[in-house]
Amino acid sequence: MRSAWAKTQSRCACCWKSSGRKNVHHILGSARRIDDVANLLILCPACHELVHASKISLGVILSLKLESDPDHWSHAWLEENCVHRLPDAQPIPYAIHQRRRKYEATEGTP
């Protein structure tokens, strides 16, 4: 199911870059690495690195999942499987909107 779902995701959920390699990020990245699509987000390598460097908060990641993959959004599933308290979704920061404008200019509107 993971690979079939990943093929339907054509761009990075964060910056909207559609060309190049994509990574599957586990939103709740515990040692269990649950492959339920509610726990997965497609990111380009640069955005994936920012997430793992804690430059993008879990609250923003939740907003990105809701925006980019609403059919597989499940706050209840995430809350049930989260070890700690799940934060509320947060507004997408201006810096991410700037990156999106850059890729819209070079790759076209998504």
Secondary structure, 3 states (H helix, E strand, C coil): CHHHHHHHCCCCCCCCCCCCCCEEEECCCCCCCCCCHHHEEEECHHHHHHHHCCCCCHHHHHHHHHHHCHHHCCHHHHHHHCCCCCCCCCCCCHHHHHHHHHHHHHHCCC
